[in-house]
């Protein structure tokens, strides 16, 4: 399933330039390098090895989504997995959007597309993600997602900063969004 989008009217402004068009669908293995680049350029994500993004596109394509520009180039992604001990819970691992495409609603569309696609194949009770306390953009994104799906957000520290081997990593706060309504 692929969904086509254009920028919302309030984002387009008065300029006569056409709004960027983009689609959302499943990732392909060949997208891995671009996902790694988007994660690296996000400035906020912990960047995994480039190899891990290739594997993610192969092994977790059913629980991930990619936004593509008209030329087919990935301009955003969300990666996730179903928790083995809670198969009705989708854990969102990472989400990123190319700087030139931010403000167009792509991150929200990626989350909606992915959770609705997963819910179409099996029961989906909750979405979880972790967010560091300083990441206000992610707080807004997931709060808006919860409102769109009639859910509450509960927050608990999943990994305190002391759990990380490198100094300076902030705590990762688990955001559980449930119950979901589609």
C-alpha positions in Angstrom: 0.0 0.0 0.0 1.4 3.4 -1.0 -0.2 6.7 -0.2 0.4 9.9 -2.2 0.6 13.3 -0.5 1.2 17.0 -1.2 2.0 19.7 1.3 -1.0 21.0 3.2 -2.3 24.4 2.1 -1.1 26.2 5.2 2.5 25.0 4.5 2.6 26.0 0.8 2.4 29.8 1.4 1.7 32.3 -1.2 4.6 31.3 -3.5 3.5 29.9 -6.9 6.0 27.0 -6.7 4.3 23.6 -6.7 4.1 21.8 -3.4 6.5 18.9 -3.0 4.8 15.6 -3.7 5.7 12.5 -1.8 4.4 9.0 -1.3 4.6 6.6 1.7 5.2 2.8 1.4 7.4 -0.1 2.4 11.2 0.2 2.5 13.3 -1.8 0.0 16.8 -3.1 0.8 18.3 -0.5 -1.6 16.9 2.3 0.7 19.2 1.3 3.6 22.0 3.7 2.6 19.5 6.7 2.4 18.0 5.8 5.7 21.4 5.8 7.3 22.1 9.2 5.8 18.8 10.6 7.0 19.5 9.3 10.5 23.0 10.8 10.5 21.8 14.2 9.2 18.8 14.4 11.6 21.1 15.7 14.4 19.1 14.0 17.1 19.1 10.2 16.4 21.6 7.7 17.6 23.1 6.6 14.3 23.4 2.9 13.9 25.8 1.2 11.5 24.9 1.5 7.8 24.7 -2.3 7.7 21.9 -2.2 10.3 19.8 0.0 8.1 20.2 -2.4 5.2 19.2 -5.3 7.5 16.3 -3.2 8.8 14.9 -2.7 5.3 15.2 -6.4 4.6 14.1 -8.0 7.9 11.7 -5.4 9.3 10.1 -4.0 6.1 6.6 -5.1 7.4 7.0 -2.8 10.4 8.8 0.1 8.8 7.8 2.8 6.2 9.6 5.2 3.9 8.4 8.5 2.4 9.7 9.0 -1.1 10.0 12.2 -3.2 8.7 12.1 -6.8 12.0 10.8 -8.0 11.8 7.8 -5.7 14.5 9.0 -3.3 13.7 8.4 0.4 13.0 11.7 2.2 11.7 10.2 5.5 11.4 6.9 7.3 10.1 5.2 10.4 11.5 1.9 11.6 9.8 -0.3 14.1 9.1 -3.9 15.3 6.5 -5.8 17.0 7.7 -6.6 20.6 8.3 -10.4 20.9 6.8 -10.4 24.4 3.8 -8.2 23.4 2.9 -8.8 19.8 0.1 -6.3 19.9 2.7 -3.5 20.6 4.6 -1.7 17.8 7.8 -0.3 19.1 8.9 2.7 16.9 12.7 2.6 16.8 13.5 5.7 14.7 11.8 8.3 12.7 13.5 11.0 10.5 12.6 13.4 7.8 15.0 15.2 5.4 15.4 18.8 6.4 14.1 20.0 3.0 10.8 18.1 3.6 10.2 19.0 7.2 6.9 20.8 8.1 4.9 18.9 5.4 3.3 16.4 7.8 5.6 13.5 6.6 6.5 12.2 10.1 2.8 12.0 11.1 1.8 10.4 7.8 4.6 7.8 8.3 3.3 6.9 11.8 -0.3 6.7 10.6 0.5 4.7 7.5 2.7 2.2 9.4 0.4 1.7 12.4 -2.7 1.3 10.1 -0.8 -1.1 7.8 0.3 -3.3 10.8 -3.2 -3.1 12.3 -4.6 -4.4 9.0 -2.7 -7.6 9.4 -3.0 -8.3 13.2 -4.4 -6.7 16.3 -2.5 -3.6 17.3 -3.1 -2.4 20.9 -0.3 0.1 21.5 2.6 2.0 20.0 5.7 2.6 22.1 8.7 4.7 21.5 11.5 6.2 23.6 12.2 9.9 23.7 14.9 11.8 25.4 13.7 14.6 27.7 15.1 17.4 25.4 13.4 16.2 22.2 10.4 18.5 22.1 9.7 17.7 18.4 9.2 14.0 19.1 7.0 14.8 22.1 4.7 16.9 19.9 4.7 14.3 17.1 3.7 11.4 19.3 1.3 13.5 21.3 -0.5 14.5 18.1 -0.5 10.8 17.0 -2.1 9.8 20.3 -4.8 12.5 19.9 -5.5 11.3 16.3 -6.0 7.8 17.5 -8.0 8.5 20.6 -5.3 7.2 22.9 -3.5 8.2 26.1 0.2 8.6 26.5 1.9 7.1 29.6 5.5 7.9 30.3 8.1 6.0 32.4 11.9 6.0 32.3 12.9 2.9 30.4 16.7 3.4 30.4 18.2 5.9 32.8 21.3 7.8 31.6 23.5 5.7 33.8 22.5 2.6 31.8 24.4 3.9 28.7 28.2 3.1 28.4 29.1 6.5 27.0 28.8 9.5 29.3 26.3 12.2 28.4 23.5 10.1 27.0 20.2 11.3 28.3 17.6 9.0 29.8 15.3 7.3 27.3 11.7 7.8 28.4 9.2 5.2 27.2 6.0 6.6 25.8 3.2 4.1 25.6 0.3 5.2 23.4 -2.8 3.1 24.1 -5.5 2.0 23.6 -5.5 2.8 19.8 -8.6 3.5 17.7 -8.4 3.2 13.9 
